[in-house]
Amino acid sequence: MIKHRIRQYLTGVLILLSVPVFSQTSDDLAHHPSPYLAMHAQDPVDWYLWGEPVLQQARMQDKLIFISVGYFSCHWCHVMQRESYSDVEVAAILNRHFLSVKVDRELRPELDHRLIEFVRKLRGSSGWPLNVFLTPDGYPVTGFTYLPKAEFTDVLLQLQQQWASRPDEIKLAAKAFFEESTGNKLDIELLGLTNAPTESLVNAFISQSMGAADTLQAERIWPDQGYREIAQLTLQFIESRMQHPSGGYVSSLSAIDINDLEGGGYLWSEEQLARQLGDQAFEYLHRIWQLERRDQTMGDFLAKPLVGFDAQGDPKRNSNIRRRLQSVEKPSMPIDDKRLASWNALMLQALVEAAEIDDLYREKAIRQYRYMSDAFIVDGQLVRFAGNGGLAEITFEDYAFVGSAFLQYGKRLQDKKAIEWSREFASQAYRYYLVDSVWQMNRRALIPSEPGLWVVQDKAITSPMTQWIETVLGLPKIDPMIRREAKEILQRVTREMLDTPSYYGSLSALRNRIDP
């Protein structure tokens, strides 16, 4: 009977809340080293930074918490700021009835993941800008991505009215939804399939998004297919546009250019191309890019590849056209100059891989390793955000990727200190994030979270679990208990892995490379 009533609450409250498809911190935002947070300092919304004081104040005032998550290179995040968060009427509603929190997802990745999963379960899909309302106890009530101002205002008013009339019912429904949606996670179906065939999983590895390091590995497997050139051009772009003058590499470029145009630094018009290239080259480009087929009402367009395995036409002619187009001064894209541990580790891996085919990258890899050793290690512990460790959430991903990168660097450049650091970070990751045989992505959660993961899947980048296992098994010396645990985790197979193999490509590929 009780479970039936909870389901009734869930159905009633969540349908009613459905939508189509302490001190204020403006000064903190204005001086915040995250460009995404800093750009919201002038909003009329009284934004708070995420932390325990927000929950304490929400409980004291019995208010819903509104969390808005985004990042600097997200176009619709910029749009929603311009349409809604800069609007005084919207701000008045938020300031009066809610505690509003602005979050840079790159500084709070696990909070972002928790809320992304809630919206995905609630609506079937999710993304950014990510907008979620929490009860004062931290349970998500409802959430959505981008909404135009009028619809967003309607949601705020509707939600405020529901909260004013029946807060206890909403609290119960939110807690029940959390418990039901995460309860399934506990029913892990572990299949006893040690050394089971995983060919379908290996095939999925090939379809993963490949960065510079992966592209260089692809060159060795499929030579002369354009992978090496793509990797080199990728590294050249990163070196020229994303290298920080003080060392390391920045997080991203903004989604909008200095003229407030989405992707303006990468767009071309047919008139620009014709003026820069002349008639013959423009006619050739018009043909291989099939510009006559594009939607003429869309205005400027993104260029297609001129080099690499996707390029059409004559390679020499394409390279000449590419050089001529690169000489054109385009509107600059503002930089998010945060330097993050796990992402800089991926860059170190790419440079180490590139050093195998070009000595030019050897010195770049050495410089990157030295920077990371200085910037991301504080008192023997990793920090996520260089120079601002207290402002970001250190995660399993950071420990796994830095440990892996340092091991690769140490082995290939014969640096014993790098290998020692790799061993230390692999051991710390084991102590901090493997709890009762399941993986936690962070060490402390302020809101109710999922019970942990038996197997960590690939996403836009390789699973940190896979990187950790490979590091542990590749270290010359490490605690035998940790090595045994890594071998056991390597053999885990779940029903989800068999049903959706594309999410576990890196793990299955590792199983086929390593004989435990």
C-alpha positions as CSV (number, residue, x, y, z in Angstrom):
1,M,0.0,0.0,0.0
2,I,2.8,2.4,0.9
3,K,4.7,1.7,-2.3
4,H,1.5,2.2,-4.3
5,R,0.9,5.6,-2.6
6,I,4.5,6.6,-3.3
7,R,4.0,5.8,-7.0
8,Q,0.9,7.9,-7.0
9,Y,2.8,10.8,-5.5
10,L,5.6,10.4,-8.1
11,T,3.1,10.3,-11.0
12,G,1.1,13.3,-9.7
13,V,3.8,15.6,-8.6
14,L,6.3,15.0,-11.5
15,I,3.5,15.4,-14.0
16,L,2.5,18.7,-12.4
17,L,6.1,19.8,-12.4
18,S,6.7,18.7,-16.0
19,V,7.8,21.4,-18.5
20,P,7.7,21.5,-22.3
21,V,10.2,19.2,-23.7
22,F,24.1,33.3,3.7
23,S,25.6,36.1,1.7
24,Q,25.3,36.5,-2.0
25,T,28.3,35.8,-4.2
26,S,28.3,38.4,-7.0
27,D,31.8,39.5,-5.9
28,D,33.0,35.9,-5.8
29,L,31.7,35.4,-9.3
30,A,33.2,38.6,-10.6
31,H,36.7,37.5,-9.4
32,H,36.3,33.8,-10.0
33,P,39.0,32.2,-12.1
34,S,36.4,30.3,-14.1
35,P,35.4,32.5,-17.0
36,Y,32.0,30.7,-17.2
37,L,31.2,31.7,-13.6
38,A,32.7,35.2,-14.0
39,M,30.5,36.0,-16.9
40,H,27.4,35.6,-14.7
41,A,28.7,38.2,-12.2
42,Q,26.6,41.0,-13.8
43,D,23.4,38.9,-13.9
44,P,20.6,40.4,-11.7
45,V,20.2,36.9,-10.3
46,D,21.6,36.5,-6.8
47,W,23.9,33.5,-7.6
48,Y,25.5,31.4,-4.9
49,L,28.5,29.1,-5.3
50,W,27.8,25.5,-4.6
51,G,28.7,24.3,-1.1
52,E,27.3,23.1,2.3
53,P,26.2,26.7,3.2
54,V,23.6,26.6,0.4
55,L,22.0,23.5,1.8
56,Q,22.0,24.9,5.3
57,Q,20.4,28.1,4.2
58,A,17.8,26.3,2.1
59,R,16.8,24.2,5.2
60,M,16.6,27.3,7.4
61,Q,14.4,29.2,4.8
62,D,12.6,26.1,3.6
63,K,13.3,27.1,0.0
64,L,13.9,25.0,-3.2
65,I,17.5,25.2,-4.5
66,F,17.8,26.0,-8.2
67,I,21.1,24.7,-9.7
68,S,22.1,25.9,-13.1
69,V,25.0,24.0,-14.6
70,G,26.9,25.0,-17.8
71,Y,30.3,25.6,-19.3
72,F,32.1,28.2,-21.3
73,S,32.0,26.5,-24.7
74,C,28.3,25.7,-24.5
75,H,26.3,27.8,-27.0
76,W,22.9,27.4,-25.4
77,C,24.3,28.3,-22.0
78,H,25.2,31.7,-23.4
79,V,21.8,32.0,-25.0
80,M,20.0,31.2,-21.7
81,Q,22.1,33.7,-19.9
82,R,21.2,36.4,-22.4
83,E,17.5,35.6,-22.5
84,S,16.7,34.7,-18.9
85,Y,19.4,35.2,-16.4
86,S,20.1,38.8,-17.6
87,D,16.4,39.6,-17.4
88,V,15.3,41.5,-14.2
89,E,11.8,39.9,-14.2
90,V,13.1,36.4,-14.2
91,A,15.8,37.4,-11.6
92,A,13.1,38.8,-9.3
93,I,11.3,35.5,-9.3
94,L,14.4,33.5,-8.7
95,N,15.7,35.8,-5.9
96,R,12.4,35.9,-4.0
97,H,11.4,32.2,-4.1
98,F,14.6,30.1,-4.7
99,L,18.3,29.9,-3.7
100,S,20.0,30.0,-7.1
101,V,23.4,28.3,-7.6
102,K,25.6,28.7,-10.7
103,V,28.0,25.7,-11.4
104,D,30.8,25.3,-13.8
105,R,30.4,21.6,-14.7
106,E,34.2,21.3,-15.3
107,L,34.9,22.2,-11.6
108,R,32.1,20.0,-10.2
109,P,32.0,17.0,-12.6
110,E,30.3,14.6,-10.2
111,L,27.5,17.0,-9.2
112,D,27.0,17.6,-12.9
113,H,26.9,13.8,-13.5
114,R,24.4,13.3,-10.7
115,L,22.0,15.9,-12.0
116,I,22.5,14.9,-15.7
117,E,21.5,11.3,-14.7
118,F,18.4,12.6,-12.9
119,V,17.2,14.6,-15.9
120,R,17.9,11.7,-18.3
121,K,15.9,9.3,-16.2
122,L,13.1,11.9,-15.9
123,R,12.9,13.0,-19.5
124,G,14.8,10.5,-21.6
125,S,17.6,12.8,-22.5
126,S,19.7,15.5,-20.9
127,G,22.4,18.1,-21.7
128,W,23.4,21.7,-21.1
129,P,22.5,24.2,-19.9
130,L,21.3,21.9,-17.1
131,N,18.7,23.3,-14.8
132,V,17.6,21.3,-11.8
133,F,15.6,22.1,-8.6
134,L,16.4,20.4,-5.3
135,T,14.6,20.1,-2.1
136,P,16.4,21.6,0.9
137,D,17.6,18.0,1.7
138,G,19.2,17.8,-1.7
139,Y,16.8,15.5,-3.6
140,P,16.1,16.6,-7.2
141,V,12.5,17.6,-7.9
142,T,12.4,18.4,-11.6
143,G,14.9,19.5,-14.2
144,F,15.3,20.4,-17.9
145,T,17.8,21.8,-20.3
146,Y,17.3,25.0,-22.4
147,L,14.0,26.8,-22.2
148,P,13.1,30.2,-23.8
149,K,12.3,32.9,-21.3
150,A,8.5,32.7,-21.4
151,E,8.5,29.0,-20.8
152,F,11.2,29.2,-18.1
153,T,9.2,31.9,-16.3
154,D,6.1,29.7,-16.4
155,V,8.0,26.8,-14.9
156,L,9.3,29.0,-12.1
157,L,5.9,30.3,-11.2
158,Q,4.2,26.9,-11.4
159,L,6.9,25.4,-9.2
160,Q,6.8,28.1,-6.6
161,Q,3.0,27.7,-6.3
162,Q,3.3,23.9,-5.9
163,W,6.0,24.3,-3.3
164,A,4.0,26.9,-1.3
165,S,0.9,24.7,-1.3
166,R,2.4,21.2,-0.6
167,P,6.1,21.1,0.2
168,D,5.9,17.9,2.2
169,E,4.3,16.0,-0.6
170,I,7.0,17.3,-3.0
171,K,9.8,16.3,-0.6
172,L,8.3,12.8,-0.3
173,A,8.0,12.4,-4.0
174,A,11.5,13.6,-4.7
175,K,13.0,11.3,-2.2
176,A,10.9,8.3,-3.4
177,F,11.9,9.0,-7.0
178,F,15.6,9.0,-6.0
179,E,15.3,5.7,-4.0
180,E,13.4,4.0,-6.8
181,S,15.6,5.1,-9.6
182,T,18.8,4.3,-7.8
183,G,17.6,1.0,-6.3
184,N,18.0,-0.8,-9.5
185,K,21.7,0.1,-9.4
186,L,22.1,-2.2,-6.4
187,D,20.7,-5.2,-8.3
188,I,24.0,-5.8,-10.1
189,E,23.9,-8.8,-12.3
190,L,27.5,-10.1,-12.3
191,L,27.9,-12.9,-14.8
192,G,30.5,-15.6,-14.1
193,L,32.1,-15.2,-17.5
194,T,35.9,-15.1,-16.7
195,N,37.7,-15.0,-20.1
196,A,34.3,-14.9,-21.9
197,P,34.3,-14.0,-25.6
198,T,34.2,-10.2,-26.0
199,E,34.6,-9.7,-29.8
200,S,31.5,-7.5,-29.9
201,L,33.0,-5.3,-27.2
202,V,36.3,-5.0,-29.0
203,N,34.6,-3.8,-32.2
204,A,33.0,-1.0,-30.2
205,F,36.4,0.3,-29.2
206,I,37.1,1.3,-32.8
207,S,34.0,3.6,-32.7
208,Q,35.1,5.6,-29.7
209,S,36.0,9.3,-30.2
210,M,39.7,9.4,-30.8
211,G,42.0,12.1,-29.6
212,A,45.5,12.8,-30.8
213,A,47.0,9.9,-29.0
214,D,44.4,7.4,-30.2
215,T,44.8,8.7,-33.8
216,L,48.5,8.1,-33.6
217,Q,47.8,4.5,-32.4
218,A,45.4,4.1,-35.3
219,E,48.2,5.2,-37.7
220,R,50.2,2.2,-36.6
221,I,47.3,-0.2,-37.1
222,W,46.1,1.3,-40.4
223,P,49.1,3.1,-41.9
224,D,48.9,5.7,-44.7
225,Q,45.2,6.4,-44.1
226,G,45.6,10.0,-43.0
227,Y,45.6,9.3,-39.2
228,R,49.1,10.6,-38.6
229,E,48.4,13.9,-40.5
230,I,45.2,14.4,-38.5
231,A,47.0,13.8,-35.2
232,Q,49.8,16.3,-36.1
233,L,47.3,18.9,-37.2
234,T,45.3,18.4,-34.0
235,L,48.5,18.9,-31.9
236,Q,49.5,21.9,-33.9
237,F,46.1,23.5,-33.3
238,I,46.3,22.8,-29.5
239,E,49.8,24.1,-29.4
240,S,48.9,27.4,-31.2
241,R,45.5,28.0,-29.6
242,M,45.3,26.2,-26.3
243,Q,48.7,26.3,-24.7
244,H,48.8,28.5,-21.6
245,P,51.7,31.0,-21.5
246,S,52.6,29.8,-18.0
247,G,52.5,26.1,-19.0
248,G,49.9,23.4,-19.5
249,Y,46.8,23.6,-21.6
250,V,43.6,25.5,-21.2
251,S,40.2,23.9,-21.0
252,S,38.4,25.2,-24.1
253,L,37.5,28.0,-26.4
254,S,34.2,29.8,-26.1
255,A,31.1,28.8,-28.1
256,I,30.7,32.4,-29.3
257,D,33.3,34.7,-30.8
258,I,34.1,38.3,-29.7
259,N,31.2,39.5,-31.8
260,D,28.7,37.2,-30.0
261,L,28.3,34.9,-33.0
262,E,28.2,31.2,-32.4
263,G,31.3,29.6,-33.8
264,G,32.1,32.8,-35.6
265,G,35.8,32.0,-35.8
266,Y,35.2,28.9,-37.9
267,L,32.4,30.0,-40.3
268,W,32.8,31.0,-43.9
269,S,30.5,32.5,-46.6
270,E,30.8,31.7,-50.3
271,E,31.7,35.3,-50.9
272,Q,34.7,35.1,-48.4
273,L,35.9,31.9,-50.1
274,A,35.7,33.3,-53.6
275,R,37.5,36.5,-52.6
276,Q,40.3,34.7,-50.9
277,L,40.8,31.8,-53.4
278,G,40.0,33.2,-56.8
279,D,37.7,31.7,-59.4
280,Q,39.4,28.4,-60.2
281,A,40.1,27.3,-56.6
282,F,36.7,28.4,-55.5
283,E,35.0,26.4,-58.2
284,Y,37.1,23.4,-57.2
285,L,36.2,23.8,-53.5
286,H,32.5,24.4,-54.4
287,R,32.5,21.0,-56.2
288,I,34.3,18.9,-53.6
289,W,32.3,20.4,-50.7
290,Q,29.0,20.2,-52.8
291,L,28.0,23.7,-51.7
292,E,25.1,23.7,-54.1
293,R,23.4,21.2,-51.9
294,R,23.6,23.1,-48.7
295,D,20.6,25.1,-47.3
296,Q,21.2,28.6,-48.7
297,T,19.0,30.1,-45.9
298,M,21.5,29.1,-43.2
299,G,24.0,31.8,-44.1
300,D,27.6,31.1,-43.2
301,F,28.8,27.5,-42.9
302,L,31.5,25.3,-41.4
303,A,34.3,24.2,-43.6
304,K,34.7,20.5,-44.4
305,P,37.9,18.6,-44.0
306,L,40.7,19.3,-46.5
307,V,43.1,16.8,-45.1
308,G,42.8,13.3,-43.5
309,F,40.7,10.3,-44.3
310,D,37.5,12.2,-44.7
311,A,38.9,14.7,-47.2
312,Q,37.7,14.7,-50.8
313,G,39.7,15.8,-53.9
314,D,43.4,16.2,-54.6
315,P,45.6,16.2,-51.5
316,K,48.2,18.6,-52.8
317,R,45.6,21.0,-54.0
318,N,43.7,20.8,-50.8
319,S,46.8,21.5,-48.7
320,N,47.4,24.6,-50.8
321,I,43.9,25.8,-50.3
322,R,44.0,25.1,-46.6
323,R,47.2,27.2,-46.2
324,R,45.5,30.1,-48.0
325,L,42.4,29.9,-45.8
326,Q,44.5,29.8,-42.7
327,S,46.1,33.1,-43.6
328,V,42.7,34.8,-43.2
329,E,42.3,36.6,-39.9
330,K,39.1,35.3,-38.3
331,P,37.2,36.6,-35.2
332,S,38.9,35.3,-32.1
333,M,37.2,32.8,-29.7
334,P,37.6,33.8,-26.0
335,I,39.5,31.3,-24.0
336,D,38.5,29.4,-20.8
337,D,41.9,29.3,-19.3
338,K,41.3,26.8,-16.5
339,R,43.9,24.1,-16.5
340,L,42.5,20.8,-15.3
341,A,44.5,17.8,-14.1
342,S,42.8,15.0,-16.1
343,W,42.6,16.9,-19.3
344,N,46.3,17.9,-19.1
345,A,47.1,14.3,-18.4
346,L,45.4,13.3,-21.7
347,M,47.6,15.9,-23.4
348,L,50.7,14.5,-21.8
349,Q,49.7,11.0,-23.1
350,A,49.3,12.5,-26.6
351,L,52.7,14.2,-26.5
352,V,54.4,11.0,-25.3
353,E,52.7,9.0,-28.1
354,A,53.8,11.7,-30.7
355,A,57.4,11.6,-29.4
356,E,57.6,8.1,-30.8
357,I,57.3,9.3,-34.3
358,D,58.8,12.8,-34.1
359,D,61.5,14.0,-31.7
360,L,60.0,17.5,-31.8
361,Y,57.4,16.3,-29.3
362,R,59.9,14.8,-26.9
363,E,60.8,18.2,-25.4
364,K,57.1,19.2,-25.4
365,A,56.3,16.1,-23.4
366,I,59.1,16.8,-20.9
367,R,57.9,20.4,-20.5
368,Q,54.3,19.2,-19.9
369,Y,55.3,16.6,-17.3
370,R,57.3,19.2,-15.4
371,Y,54.5,21.7,-15.5
372,M,52.0,19.0,-14.2
373,S,54.4,18.0,-11.4
374,D,54.6,21.6,-10.2
375,A,51.0,22.6,-10.7
376,F,48.8,19.6,-9.9
377,I,50.7,18.0,-6.9
378,V,50.3,19.8,-3.6
379,D,51.6,18.1,-0.4
380,G,51.7,14.7,-2.2
381,Q,48.0,15.0,-3.3
382,L,46.5,15.8,-6.6
383,V,44.4,18.9,-7.2
384,R,42.1,19.3,-10.2
385,F,42.3,23.0,-10.9
386,A,45.9,24.3,-11.2
387,G,46.5,27.2,-8.9
388,N,42.9,27.0,-7.4
389,G,42.7,23.5,-6.0
390,G,40.1,24.4,-3.4
391,L,37.6,25.6,-6.0
392,A,37.3,22.3,-7.8
393,E,36.3,18.7,-7.0
394,I,39.1,16.2,-7.3
395,T,37.8,13.0,-8.8
396,F,38.7,9.4,-9.7
397,E,39.2,10.6,-13.3
398,D,42.0,12.9,-12.2
399,Y,43.9,10.3,-10.3
400,A,43.4,7.6,-13.0
401,F,44.4,9.8,-15.9
402,V,47.4,11.5,-14.2
403,G,48.6,8.1,-13.0
404,S,48.4,6.6,-16.4
405,A,50.0,9.6,-18.1
406,F,52.9,9.7,-15.7
407,L,53.5,5.9,-16.1
408,Q,53.6,6.2,-19.9
409,Y,55.9,9.2,-19.7
410,G,58.2,7.5,-17.1
411,K,58.6,4.3,-19.1
412,R,59.2,5.9,-22.5
413,L,61.5,8.7,-21.2
414,Q,63.0,6.6,-18.4
415,D,62.0,8.9,-15.6
416,K,61.9,6.9,-12.3
417,K,60.3,9.8,-10.4
418,A,57.3,9.9,-12.8
419,I,56.9,6.1,-12.3
420,E,57.0,6.6,-8.5
421,W,54.3,9.3,-8.7
422,S,52.2,7.0,-10.9
423,R,52.4,4.3,-8.3
424,E,51.4,6.7,-5.6
425,F,48.4,8.0,-7.5
426,A,47.2,4.5,-8.4
427,S,47.4,3.5,-4.7
428,Q,45.6,6.7,-3.6
429,A,42.9,6.1,-6.2
430,Y,42.4,2.6,-4.8
431,R,42.1,3.9,-1.2
432,Y,39.9,6.9,-2.0
433,Y,37.5,5.7,-4.7
434,L,37.1,1.9,-4.4
435,V,34.6,1.5,-1.5
436,D,33.1,-1.9,-0.8
437,S,34.2,-3.2,-4.2
438,V,32.3,-0.4,-6.1
439,W,33.7,2.8,-7.6
440,Q,32.9,6.2,-6.3
441,M,33.7,9.1,-8.6
442,N,34.4,11.6,-5.8
443,R,35.2,11.4,-2.1
444,R,32.3,13.4,-0.7
445,A,28.9,14.2,-1.9
446,L,26.7,17.0,-0.5
447,I,23.5,15.5,-1.9
448,P,22.2,12.0,-2.0
449,S,24.1,10.1,-4.7
450,E,24.1,6.7,-6.5
451,P,25.5,3.8,-4.6
452,G,28.6,3.4,-6.8
453,L,29.5,1.6,-10.0
454,W,30.6,-2.0,-10.4
455,V,32.0,-1.2,-13.8
456,V,32.8,2.3,-15.1
457,Q,31.8,2.8,-18.7
458,D,33.5,4.9,-21.4
459,K,32.0,8.3,-22.2
460,A,33.5,11.0,-24.4
461,I,36.8,9.8,-23.1
462,T,38.2,6.5,-21.9
463,S,36.8,5.0,-18.6
464,P,39.0,6.1,-15.7
465,M,38.6,2.6,-14.4
466,T,40.2,1.1,-17.5
467,Q,43.1,3.6,-17.2
468,W,43.6,2.7,-13.6
469,I,43.6,-1.0,-14.2
470,E,46.1,-0.6,-17.1
471,T,48.3,1.5,-14.9
472,V,48.3,-0.9,-11.9
473,L,49.0,-3.9,-14.1
474,G,51.8,-2.0,-15.9
475,L,53.6,-0.7,-12.8
476,P,56.8,-2.6,-12.0
477,K,56.1,-2.5,-8.2
478,I,52.8,-2.0,-6.4
479,D,51.0,-3.5,-3.4
480,P,50.1,-7.1,-4.4
481,M,46.6,-6.6,-2.9
482,I,46.0,-3.7,-5.3
483,R,47.2,-5.7,-8.3
484,R,44.9,-8.7,-7.4
485,E,42.0,-6.3,-7.1
486,A,42.8,-4.8,-10.6
487,K,42.9,-8.3,-12.1
488,E,39.6,-9.1,-10.6
489,I,37.9,-5.9,-11.8
490,L,39.3,-6.5,-15.3
491,Q,37.3,-9.7,-15.4
492,R,34.0,-8.2,-14.4
493,V,31.2,-8.6,-16.9
494,T,27.6,-7.3,-16.4
495,R,24.4,-7.7,-18.4
496,E,24.7,-4.0,-19.3
497,M,28.1,-4.6,-20.9
498,L,26.6,-7.3,-23.1
499,D,23.5,-5.2,-24.0
500,T,25.4,-2.0,-24.7
501,P,29.0,-3.0,-25.6
502,S,29.8,0.4,-27.2
503,Y,30.1,1.9,-23.7
504,Y,32.8,-0.6,-22.6
505,G,35.1,-0.7,-25.6
506,S,38.3,0.3,-23.7
507,L,37.8,-2.4,-21.0
508,S,37.2,-5.2,-23.4
509,A,40.1,-4.1,-25.6
510,L,42.3,-4.1,-22.5
511,R,41.2,-7.6,-21.6
512,N,42.3,-8.8,-25.0
513,R,45.7,-7.1,-24.7
514,I,46.5,-8.3,-21.2
515,D,46.7,-11.9,-20.0
516,P,45.9,-11.7,-16.3
